[in-house]
Amino acid sequence: MDECHLLVYPVVLGRGQHLFPAGGLPASFELTDSLTSGGRFAVHTYRPTERPAFGPFAPEQ
């Protein structure tokens, strides 16, 4: 994949639909562009980056 254009239209209907399949390999993307249309929807453009980096996770005290 070279780019991913994600159209976001904020509507709450049921459980929703997953963008990527369950059990897929982790991926890392960077946001390269975004625009909105009068507050109705947003278009985000993402490009894949290097392999995702994972760090430690600890709950805040």
C-alpha positions in Angstrom: 0.0 0.0 0.0 1.4 3.4 -0.9 -1.3 5.6 0.7 -4.5 5.2 2.6 -7.2 7.8 2.3 -9.6 7.5 5.3 -12.9 9.2 5.0 -14.3 9.9 8.5 -18.0 10.6 8.8 -19.0 10.7 12.5 -22.1 8.6 12.9 -22.8 6.1 15.6 -24.6 3.0 14.3 -24.4 -0.3 16.0 -21.0 -1.9 16.5 -19.4 -0.4 13.5 -17.1 -2.1 11.0 -13.4 -2.8 11.4 -11.0 -1.2 9.0 -8.4 -4.0 9.2 -9.0 -7.7 9.8 -8.6 -9.2 13.2 -5.3 -10.9 13.7 -3.5 -8.9 11.0 0.1 -7.9 11.4 0.8 -4.6 13.2 1.5 -1.6 11.0 2.7 1.9 11.5 1.4 4.9 9.5 2.1 8.6 9.5 -0.5 11.3 8.8 0.6 13.2 5.7 -2.5 15.3 5.0 -6.0 16.0 6.4 -8.9 18.2 5.5 -12.4 18.8 6.6 -15.6 19.7 4.8 -17.7 22.2 6.7 -17.6 20.1 9.9 -19.4 17.2 8.2 -16.6 14.8 7.4 -12.8 14.6 7.4 -10.4 13.0 5.0 -7.1 11.8 6.4 -4.2 10.6 4.2 -1.7 8.1 5.7 1.5 6.6 4.4 3.1 3.4 5.8 6.3 3.9 7.8 8.9 1.6 9.1 7.9 -1.3 11.3 5.9 -0.2 14.4 7.9 0.4 17.6 6.4 -0.8 20.9 7.4 0.5 24.3 6.7 -0.5 27.8 3.3 0.2 29.3 2.6 0.8 32.9 -0.5 2.2 34.5 -0.2 5.7 36.0 0.0 5.8 39.8 
